[in-house]
């Protein structure tokens, strides 16, 4: 009786669901989308019947093994409803992947050729799918019905869901097979009817031909021709089927190629909206809009997303190419869906009909935003570079391999009186500014630079705008791009003052010689003249030492700046961001050099700030191969040192030691007592010799300032430089 009630309940549920489906499809006129040739209603019925059938099997099994559970019909009905719902959910999860998989198998492995291979794949897959979905359904059951499971219940549910998965796979396979068989049967029946009809017609014609064979020979000839035409028609149909298949494959290949292109391919009309006839989906990556939005102006015209300031330019560029019947290529801006500006490059051509009339525009649109951003950044870096050059007080120049001036800063234009702009249309030779005697040496140095041969600083005489001659010292080095010398870059130092000092020294020497030659004329005045001569000599010597000090500083500054410019030249092409940082730090360094050039001493604090900027530039050059540590007592930061003394010692450490990944160089900077120590390991370079000029100059500078002197020694394979920290009162006594 309880089993009958369950059966009646199942029948009622099925009737209600069928009525619901009928109302959805017919009364409410609701259309469900087709999933792989199966309507929604058919799939829903299949899921419901399969869920109910599985629950009837489970209930029958429970009745066989545990009939005492059927005493409570309400518990049985709840269990039946709950199991049906969970089975329905499991079926809903599995049905769409199974449909996709079966259709895939039907294309790749047909039943006629690979029946066993299909079984080997499908049955394990169905079992694995049932096992995988078991925890999902149990979690849903726990959330929906607050159910708890033990190990036996888990195994039972896995067993039932595996059965459900197998049933679903078999039923879907059968449905698809029956569906395809029905379609094939209908085609066969139609073909058979056509064949019978054709046979009947032929029989009638043959009967008439036999009756009037003598009278209708011409008709028989026509019949034979008809047969030949039918045969040709059948062959033509088969050829067309092959062509259609090849065309479909070509379309698939074309779509694949279009999706892998770097830009969006299009075909459009040349109207005011650029109405798209075809547009590849790559346009979504560029504009944020799908291609379907623009096809036949479905939602937007393509002209809407062209930047308003570029629309006239785009139309004029295309019109010019159409008039000349050439390809067009130009760059413009698009407005992205999110409002951002996107730079694109478009190139294409016009398509003309037999009457030479324009029908379409075919082309490709490529996103060049990153390239544009890099160009803008490089231009900004170049402007910063030239602004920095214009800030420098010394003339800076760049020449091509023929000696024509490519660039000079404001100081150079003022020094040589250049008023015309320097560009590709105006070539100004650097040789025009030198006296004739120096031109051969200038040409020789330019030729050496073109061969990437290092040249030493040279003294020349140049002609000023007012016609006067000026002695200069020129530092230069080749400009290298892609391992090829393309020109020469350098700095010009006016040494007029130094030359005047040298002339004064020569004049003092001559006067001293004259005094010595006239000592015999007047013995009485000899003592006085000797005293005056000695006084003048001491004065000249002091001026000579001071002049040497000034010359020393003027030599340090150009060397340091020139080396930094070479590093900056390489960075501009390699890394624009790092080049910008380099320019900022370089500006700080050179500002410090200009501020302290007239000062004999500076505080260690200021010198230490300069040192950090200097080491920042060197670490860009050497990377992680160069490191340093600092341990300076706070009370020592206000003591004094000669300006640029740390730069001399640090440059000496890097110049004479190997600095690479295999042998990194670590420099230790610390203070102890009233001395500053610079310590580095000794790892000498194989080539190159040291002149010791920098150390000698530093010792001379200390001799001019105070009685203290730097010390240098080798200790445990370390080179240690020890320079005195000058107190304020010591500096005042020296100045006095």
Secondary structure as UniProt FT lines:
FT   HELIX           2..22
FT   HELIX           23..27
FT   TURN            36..37
FT   HELIX           40..65
FT   HELIX           67..71
FT   HELIX           73..108
FT   TURN            111..113
FT   HELIX           115..145
FT   HELIX           151..211
FT   TURN            212..215
FT   HELIX           217..260
FT   STRAND          263..268
FT   TURN            272..273
FT   STRAND          276..279
FT   TURN            281..282
FT   HELIX           283..287
FT   HELIX           291..293
FT   TURN            296..297
FT   HELIX           302..305
FT   HELIX           308..310
FT   HELIX           311..324
FT   STRAND          328..335
FT   TURN            337..338
FT   STRAND          341..352
FT   TURN            354..355
FT   STRAND          358..367
FT   HELIX           369..391
FT   STRAND          395..400
FT   TURN            401..402
FT   STRAND          404..408
FT   HELIX           410..416
FT   TURN            424..425
FT   HELIX           430..433
FT   HELIX           436..450
FT   TURN            451..452
FT   STRAND          458..463
FT   TURN            465..466
FT   STRAND          469..481
FT   TURN            482..483
FT   STRAND          484..494
FT   HELIX           496..517
FT   TURN            518..521
FT   TURN            524..525
FT   HELIX           526..574
FT   HELIX           576..596
FT   TURN            597..598
FT   STRAND          602..603
FT   HELIX           604..622
FT   HELIX           623..625
FT   STRAND          626..631
FT   HELIX           634..636
FT   TURN            637..638
FT   STRAND          640..641
FT   TURN            643..644
FT   HELIX           645..655
FT   TURN            662..663
FT   STRAND          665..672
FT   TURN            673..674
FT   STRAND          675..681
FT   HELIX           693..705
FT   STRAND          711..715
FT   TURN            716..717
FT   STRAND          718..724
FT   HELIX           728..735
//
